[in-house]
Amino acid sequence: MPPKKAAAHGSKRKANTNLDSSSKRAKSETPAFKESTQEEKYGIVDREFYPPEMTNARCLQYKNNELTRPIEALDSARQETASERKAVEVKDAVVHWFKCDLRTEDNKALHLASEKAKAKGVPLICIYLVSPQDFKAHMTSAVRVDFILRTLEVLKGDLGKLDIPLYVETVEKRKKIPDRILELCQNWGANHLFGNIEYEVDELRREAIMITKGIEKGIAVEVVSDTCVVAPGELSSQTGNQYAVYSPWFRAWIAHLHANPDQLELYHPPGKNPAKARTTFKDLFESKIPDAPDNKKLTAEERKRFQSMWPPGEHEAHERLDKFLKQKASNYKEDRNYPAANSTAVLSVHFASGTLSTRTAVARARDANSTKKLDGGSAGIANWISEVAWRDFYKHVLAHWPFVCMNKPFKPEYTNITWEYSRSNFEAWCNGRTGYPFVDAAMRQMNHTGYMHNRARMTVASFLAKDLLLDWRMGERYFMEHLIDGDFASNNGGWGFSASTGVDPQPYFRIFNPLLQSERYDPDGHYIRKWLPELAEVQGKAVHDPFGRGATAQAEKAGYPRPVVEHRFARDRALARYKEGLSRPTA
């Protein structure tokens, strides 16, 4: 039997686009925010754009359905304006708003916009707005901004072949984006704006507001679920609740797709525009892709390096997917944990920027398998599909428990852990100079390439949170500010897992031993020697622990640092600190 479909988000609540997402059912005396001096001091809470840290009591209100979730407010806005939006007639053009969906193939909102335009014989216009403040507020890395802008160049060329213009504009103030988009629609005579839903809190609230503002201006704003293979709200447990554990959620996800195979059908690219589009919107075709904002500029050397490492666009994404399915997928389950093996798809940058949809990836993997069952056939392919599904899971979590997007752990009791805030230890971790070779190799890989292997991500995250006992949110932020594939939901979920503060985490008493991780997943030391030139000549197993295995003189001469902390001591300290924090009341 397929899982029971959950009621649509917001079906019991009226639209509420107030920025604090308050509800009449919420107790007015519950404080919304707490003093967050420490968090602000160390860059965890950015007061330029956000309020202080939310209180645990307010998080509990979300958990108890006492506050309207942003996704519920959006769904209510869609439901309440449905008849009015349906009555809006097509005028001179239809607009698609690109966000994290920078592709023409298998793009639901783009397809719907194209079909709407084609039915009335009017042009389709595409837009993308560069927001320096959004990039800063969302901690978007400079390397990811560079990838986005290069991808827009490819996308503009692809759309141009269909006589579809792509207009890209920089909007300095993030709060002005809704009004600017609606203004552009009015300028172009477009009464219909399409876009795919993003599940972060700011974006859900923004789009709820835009739907209401759009109707006031006679514009139908249509936002649809496309980022996830299965949309948030489609799956629920037998008790009717959102899953908080991956394994039963994944079984429900599999069952849902097996029962609804149409959800893996791919959307066609947009059709060609009427010939008049080239003359009517000549200025849009001639517009240029802007440079990166000043707050996200790379050096000339970095631009050259990342252009070589990360070719942009959906064509590259499809080529990479094809190569993986043909050459690596069958052995993925056995080989995926070895950073030096180059055995993974390395498609995360394309999922994050939307140059490849997860729906396409799952459908293509299914078609490459010996069975249509997503959890059968090739163990490698089935395992890879289960890894891709984590992206859906974390977005479902984000939509249902939005406080994880507000500097809060999924488990409020973990806010009582007393973290360390050692600047020197944090800098050693950031720069790959902790004295633990596997950890340092991983950090240097990320700093140089904008990417880190998943096994390495788990190891360095555990090391920061449990060996160094640093506030995990400092590491979460550093990752977002340096990864080319930074995706909030997946990054937050990964850090919550490793620090044992998130949804479905490893138990707090499970603490990775960085030396064992090194020996198990880089047995020959190839990964370490590649990224740590100081240890390139260290022979044998000493490369995993040069100061403990007879290579002290060699490591010191090359300038490699001694360990910043002794693991056994760090493990005992972490266990004691976690136990002490968890014993304290959370309210």
Stockholm file with secondary structure:
# STOCKHOLM 1.0

chainA/1-587         MPPKKAAAHGSKRKANTNLDSSSKRAKSETPAFKESTQEEKYGIVDREFYPPEMTNARCLQYKNNELTRPIEALDSARQETASERKAVEVKDAVVHWFKCDLRTEDNKALHLASEKAKAKGVPLICIYLVSPQDFKAHMTSAVRVDFILRTLEVLKGDLGKLDIPLYVETVEKRKKIPDRILELCQNWGANHLFGNIEYEVDELRREAIMITKGIEKGIAVEVVSDTCVVAPGELSSQTGNQYAVYSPWFRAWIAHLHANPDQLELYHPPGKNPAKARTTFKDLFESKIPDAPDNKKLTAEERKRFQSMWPPGEHEAHERLDKFLKQKASNYKEDRNYPAANSTAVLSVHFASGTLSTRTAVARARDANSTKKLDGGSAGIANWISEVAWRDFYKHVLAHWPFVCMNKPFKPEYTNITWEYSRSNFEAWCNGRTGYPFVDAAMRQMNHTGYMHNRARMTVASFLAKDLLLDWRMGERYFMEHLIDGDFASNNGGWGFSASTGVDPQPYFRIFNPLLQSERYDPDGHYIRKWLPELAEVQGKAVHDPFGRGATAQAEKAGYPRPVVEHRFARDRALARYKEGLSRPTA
#=GR chainA/1-587 SS CCCCCCCCTTTTSCCCCCTTCCCTTSCTTSCSBCCCHHHHHTTSSCTTTSCSCBCHHHHHHHHTTCSCCHHHHHHHHHHHTHHHHHHCCCCSEEEEECSSCCCSTTCHHHHHHHHHHHHHTCCEEEEEEECHHHHHHTTCCHHHHHHHHHHHHHHHHHHHTTTCCEEEEECSSGGGHHHHHHHHHHHTTEEEEEEECCCSHHHHHHHHHHHHHHHHTTCEEEEECCSSSSCTTSCCCTTSCCCCSHHHHHHHHHHHHHHCGGGGCCCCCCCCCCTTHHHHTHHHHHCCCCCCCGGGCCCHHHHHHHHHHCCCSHHHHHHHHHHHHHHTGGGHHHHTTCGGGCCSCCCHHHHHHTSSCHHHHHHHHHHHSSSSCTTSSCHHHHHHHHHHHHHHHHHHHHHHSGGGGTTCCSSGGGGGSCCBCCHHHHHHHHHTCSSCHHHHHHHHHHHHHSCCCHHHHHHHHHIIIIISCBCHHHHHHHHHHHCTTCCHHHHHHHHHHHHTCSSSCCCTTCCCCHHHHHHHHSTTCHHHHHHCGGGTTCCGGGGGCTTTTTCHHHHHHHTCCCCSSCHHHHHHHHHHHHHHHHTSCCC
#=GC SS_cons         CCCCCCCCTTTTSCCCCCTTCCCTTSCTTSCSBCCCHHHHHTTSSCTTTSCSCBCHHHHHHHHTTCSCCHHHHHHHHHHHTHHHHHHCCCCSEEEEECSSCCCSTTCHHHHHHHHHHHHHTCCEEEEEEECHHHHHHTTCCHHHHHHHHHHHHHHHHHHHTTTCCEEEEECSSGGGHHHHHHHHHHHTTEEEEEEECCCSHHHHHHHHHHHHHHHHTTCEEEEECCSSSSCTTSCCCTTSCCCCSHHHHHHHHHHHHHHCGGGGCCCCCCCCCCTTHHHHTHHHHHCCCCCCCGGGCCCHHHHHHHHHHCCCSHHHHHHHHHHHHHHTGGGHHHHTTCGGGCCSCCCHHHHHHTSSCHHHHHHHHHHHSSSSCTTSSCHHHHHHHHHHHHHHHHHHHHHHSGGGGTTCCSSGGGGGSCCBCCHHHHHHHHHTCSSCHHHHHHHHHHHHHSCCCHHHHHHHHHIIIIISCBCHHHHHHHHHHHCTTCCHHHHHHHHHHHHTCSSSCCCTTCCCCHHHHHHHHSTTCHHHHHHCGGGTTCCGGGGGCTTTTTCHHHHHHHTCCCCSSCHHHHHHHHHHHHHHHHTSCCC
//
